[in-house]
Amino acid sequence: MTRRTRRGLVRVLGGAGLAAVLLYTEGQWESRSGGRMLVADLLNRPEPLLGAALAAMIAAAWLADRRTAVRTATRAVTVTAGVVFLLGVLAVHKVSAAETRSRETAPARPERALVVVHRSYEAGPAPGEHWQVLLETGTGWSARRWTLADLGGGPVDGRLVRASWTGRDRITIVTDAYQRVFTVDPDTGEPLEAR
């Protein structure tokens, strides 16, 4: 392989690694409350995207100048080992969770749905139950996902008793600790907590 070809391949691999990191970053950003749910579902995938980025960077390091290749590869292997360890911990935590989802469409508004995700952790660092109450609004690439409640992270959260539509643009969430009522903006679909 000529030196010019090698340099070109190193640039392509480095660019591919950077692109994978940027795609994952966009997926993370869209995973926030109110983010575009299709983009989040497609790109918020740390295992394949960050794994591909690390593989591309390691390959680029080995193809680069031989003097710096060993030093760069050692750093990359160290970072890879740390990331693999963290991803392994997350994977074990994911595997130990039994997940159920329920979906309720809004009355007379098929483009809006209330979704309750329930996870039960039998083992792992924090056994117990966790609930997410989500509002999905819109269709296609403009569809958004809003987080209304995230329960089970602490002792004051309580347990979810009920989450349901209590009107055309109204959602009520009842836990054993509190009750919250949200009004959904008829134009934007954004949830606003009622006072």
C-alpha positions as CSV (number, residue, x, y, z in Angstrom):
1,M,0.0,0.0,0.0
2,T,1.4,3.4,-1.0
3,R,1.9,6.1,1.6
4,R,-0.8,8.3,-0.2
5,T,-3.3,5.5,-0.2
6,R,-2.6,4.8,3.5
7,R,-3.1,8.5,4.4
8,G,-6.4,8.6,2.5
9,L,-7.6,5.4,4.2
10,V,-6.7,6.9,7.6
11,R,-8.7,10.0,6.8
12,V,-11.7,8.0,5.7
13,L,-11.6,5.8,8.9
14,G,-11.1,8.8,11.1
15,G,-14.0,10.6,9.4
16,A,-16.2,7.5,9.7
17,G,-15.4,7.3,13.5
18,L,-16.2,10.9,13.9
19,A,-19.5,10.6,11.9
20,A,-20.6,7.6,14.2
21,V,-19.9,9.7,17.3
22,L,-21.8,12.7,15.9
23,L,-24.8,10.5,14.9
24,Y,-24.9,9.0,18.4
25,T,-24.7,12.5,19.9
26,E,-27.7,13.6,17.8
27,G,-29.6,10.5,19.0
28,Q,-28.8,11.4,22.6
29,W,-30.0,15.0,22.0
30,E,-33.3,13.9,20.5
31,S,-33.9,11.5,23.4
32,R,-34.7,14.5,25.6
33,S,-38.2,15.3,26.5
34,G,-39.8,16.9,23.4
35,G,-37.2,15.4,21.1
36,R,-38.0,13.8,17.7
37,M,-38.7,10.2,18.6
38,L,-37.8,8.5,15.3
39,V,-34.4,10.1,15.3
40,A,-33.9,9.1,19.0
41,D,-35.0,5.5,18.3
42,L,-32.7,5.2,15.3
43,L,-29.6,6.9,16.6
44,N,-29.5,6.6,20.4
45,R,-27.7,3.3,20.1
46,P,-24.4,3.4,22.0
47,E,-23.3,-0.1,21.4
48,P,-23.2,-0.2,17.5
49,L,-22.3,3.5,16.9
50,L,-19.7,3.9,19.6
51,G,-18.3,0.4,18.9
52,A,-18.0,1.3,15.2
53,A,-16.3,4.6,16.1
54,L,-13.8,2.9,18.3
55,A,-13.1,0.2,15.7
56,A,-12.5,2.9,13.0
57,M,-10.2,4.9,15.2
58,I,-8.2,1.8,16.2
59,A,-7.8,0.8,12.5
60,A,-6.8,4.4,11.6
61,A,-4.2,4.4,14.4
62,W,-2.7,1.2,13.1
63,L,-2.5,2.5,9.6
64,A,-1.0,5.8,10.6
65,D,2.7,6.5,10.9
66,R,4.3,3.5,12.6
67,R,6.0,5.5,15.3
68,T,2.8,7.1,16.5
69,A,0.7,4.1,15.8
70,V,1.8,2.1,18.8
71,R,1.2,5.1,21.1
72,T,-2.2,5.9,19.6
73,A,-3.3,2.3,19.6
74,T,-2.3,1.9,23.3
75,R,-4.5,4.9,24.1
76,A,-7.3,3.6,21.9
77,V,-7.2,0.1,23.5
78,T,-7.3,1.7,27.0
79,V,-10.3,3.8,26.1
80,T,-12.0,0.8,24.4
81,A,-11.5,-1.3,27.5
82,G,-13.2,1.3,29.6
83,V,-16.1,1.8,27.2
84,V,-16.6,-2.0,26.8
85,F,-16.7,-2.3,30.6
86,L,-19.3,0.4,30.9
87,L,-21.4,-1.0,28.1
88,G,-21.2,-4.4,29.7
89,V,-22.5,-3.0,32.9
90,L,-25.4,-1.4,31.1
91,A,-26.1,-4.5,29.1
92,V,-26.3,-6.6,32.3
93,H,-28.7,-4.0,33.8
94,K,-30.8,-4.1,30.6
95,V,-30.9,-7.9,30.5
96,S,-32.1,-8.2,34.0
97,A,-35.2,-6.0,33.3
98,A,-38.5,-7.3,32.3
99,E,-40.3,-4.6,30.3
100,T,-44.0,-4.1,29.5
101,R,-45.5,-1.2,27.5
102,S,-49.1,0.0,27.3
103,R,-50.4,2.5,24.8
104,E,-53.6,4.5,24.9
105,T,-54.6,6.8,22.0
106,A,-56.1,10.1,22.9
107,P,-59.9,10.5,22.5
108,A,-60.6,11.7,19.0
109,R,-56.9,12.4,18.4
110,P,-55.2,9.4,16.8
111,E,-51.9,11.3,16.4
112,R,-51.5,11.4,20.2
113,A,-50.8,8.5,22.5
114,L,-50.1,8.0,26.2
115,V,-47.4,5.3,26.6
116,V,-46.5,3.7,30.0
117,V,-43.2,1.7,30.1
118,H,-42.8,-0.5,33.2
119,R,-39.5,-2.2,34.0
120,S,-39.1,-4.7,36.8
121,Y,-35.5,-5.3,37.8
122,E,-34.9,-8.6,39.6
123,A,-31.2,-8.3,40.0
124,G,-28.5,-5.8,39.4
125,P,-27.3,-2.8,41.3
126,A,-30.8,-1.5,42.1
127,P,-33.6,-4.1,42.1
128,G,-37.1,-2.8,42.0
129,E,-39.6,-1.2,39.6
130,H,-39.4,1.7,37.3
131,W,-42.1,3.5,35.3
132,Q,-41.9,6.0,32.5
133,V,-45.1,7.9,31.4
134,L,-44.6,9.3,27.9
135,L,-46.7,11.4,25.5
136,E,-46.1,10.8,21.8
137,T,-47.5,13.4,19.5
138,G,-47.5,13.8,15.7
139,T,-46.6,11.4,12.9
140,G,-43.5,10.6,10.8
141,W,-40.2,12.4,11.2
142,S,-41.9,15.3,13.1
143,A,-43.3,13.1,15.8
144,R,-42.2,14.0,19.3
145,R,-41.9,12.2,22.6
146,W,-42.5,14.0,25.9
147,T,-41.6,12.6,29.4
148,L,-44.5,13.3,31.8
149,A,-43.2,11.2,34.7
150,D,-40.2,9.0,35.6
151,L,-40.9,7.0,38.7
152,G,-39.0,4.5,40.7
153,G,-35.6,6.2,41.1
154,G,-36.0,7.1,44.7
155,P,-38.1,6.5,47.8
156,V,-40.2,9.6,47.4
157,D,-41.3,8.7,43.8
158,G,-43.8,6.1,44.9
159,R,-45.5,3.6,42.6
160,L,-47.6,4.4,39.6
161,V,-51.3,3.7,40.2
162,R,-52.8,5.0,37.0
163,A,-52.0,7.1,34.0
164,S,-54.8,7.8,31.5
165,W,-56.5,10.3,29.3
166,T,-59.2,12.1,31.3
167,G,-60.3,14.3,28.5
168,R,-59.6,15.1,24.9
169,D,-56.5,17.1,25.8
170,R,-56.0,16.1,29.4
171,I,-53.9,13.4,31.1
172,T,-54.0,12.4,34.7
173,I,-51.1,10.6,36.4
174,V,-51.8,9.1,39.9
175,T,-49.1,7.6,42.1
176,D,-49.3,6.4,45.7
177,A,-47.5,9.7,46.6
178,Y,-49.2,12.4,44.4
179,Q,-51.5,13.2,41.5
180,R,-50.6,15.3,38.5
181,V,-52.8,16.6,35.7
182,F,-51.4,17.7,32.3
183,T,-53.1,19.7,29.6
184,V,-51.9,19.0,26.1
185,D,-51.7,22.1,23.9
186,P,-54.2,21.4,21.0
187,D,-51.9,23.0,18.4
188,T,-48.3,21.9,19.3
189,G,-49.1,18.7,21.3
190,E,-46.8,19.9,24.1
191,P,-47.9,18.9,27.6
192,L,-48.3,21.6,30.2
193,E,-48.8,20.8,33.8
194,A,-52.1,22.1,35.0
195,R,-52.1,24.2,38.2
